[in-house]
């Protein structure tokens, strides 16, 4: 039967499958299939980057309620105590099941949660590509769904880069990049995030990341033209900081702007108005909600042109 599919390299197949499970978009009634060096994974929607493919059917299994796994915590969108108990029983490594009480809010990008089952905590330990992150979901933003994206950026790095993460949270981007960087400035205005960042730097034995508690709007005053690569992972409002990012990035440097959008190229004109001489590559990351997806704009200063990569 023909349906929509995501194409990935075979080596990245399991990581992508887990992301689709967390997003709730994996089509469990179809079996993934190989296509040369690629793997085609069936999905239930048609976001940018998908294609049509034919898959063999397989028996439908009883599935757990939709949830996102962050370390030992499962996060449900519905208040479903019975479903929470099913998840807790089916996943031995899960110690807590939470229900999100609403969207990310406030200047510190945090959420509130209700405990549905297990240990009453919002704190857990995540392991990602041999790095360990202690997170507290109620006090500092963290997304396990960007693990593959962090590795993508790491592969783009050249040895000895100087990097700034303008909205570092608990430190997943800086800690992932540290082994290839000269040094990294990790900035956040949330004291709880910086506290957890320092804890994670120590746990991962990293010494070339400088934590900075402060407002990213002031970075241009302190570090003009300093960085080879700048991260802007604040999807709702990161575009408001483009002028600062341009100011602190060296000529021919790279800026990675993360955004939630409803149409392809939604922020392209705004980027060009702030950084006129640049090359923009727009990439689809994941579905976020109905009609909206998470995208990243790779912005290379000092060149011209634009293209879209699914």
C-alpha positions, 0 to 999 in steps of 0.5 A: 500500500502506498503512503507517506514516508521519511527518507533517512540514511540507514545508520540514522534509521533507529534514531529517526524512528524513535523521534517519530514515535515521540512525535506520534507520527510513526505509521505502525501499520507499515514496516520500514523498508530499505532503498539502497543506502537509505531507509524509508520509514512510513509516517501518518502525515505529509510534512515537508521532506516526506515522499510517497512509497509502498510498504508491506502491511504488518499486524497492528499491535496494541500501542501505549498512549502517545507520550514523549520520553525524556530520560526516565520521565514519560510526558503525556498530553492528556490527563490519563492516569490509566494510560500512565500506569500502562506506560509505567508498567511497560517501560522499566526504565521509566520512573515518572509519568507526567501530564503537561498542563499547557504550552511553554510559557514565561521568559524562562521557557518552562512548563508546569506538569501534573504527576500521573504515576510513579515518583513525584518529580520533574527531574531526570537524567538523559543519556544522549550520544554518550553525554549525560544531562540532568534536567528538571522539566519544570525549571529549565527547557530541554528537548530530547527530540533535537538529539540528531540535530545536535549531531548534525551541527557537530559534524559541520564543525571544524576543529578549534571553532569559537561558539556561542549558544545564546539560549543554552538551557541545561547545555545540550548543544555546548556539551555536544560541541565541546570536544571540537571547539576551542571554547564555547560561551553558553548564555541563558537568563534562567538561573535554574538553567545555568545551575543545571548547566554547571552540573552537567559540565562537571558530570561530562568533564568539560572545561572549555564551556563558559556559563554566562547568566545574562540577557542575550540582548547584551551579547553584542556589547560584550563580544562583537565579531567574536564567534565562528558559530552561533546557536539560536534555539529559542523557537518562538522568539529567536528571530527577534535576536537576529541583529545581535547574532549578526553582531557577534558572528565573525565574517563568513561565520554561521548562525543557526536559527531555530523557529516554529513556522506555518509555511516554508521560508517564513523567516527568510525575508526577515533574516535577509533584512537583518543579515543582507549578505548571507546564504540561507539553508532551511531545514525541516526538523519535526512536526510541532502541531497541526499546520506548524513545524520546527525548522532550522535556518543555517545562515552563512554570512558573507555569501548570497543565495538561498535553498531548502533542504528537507 
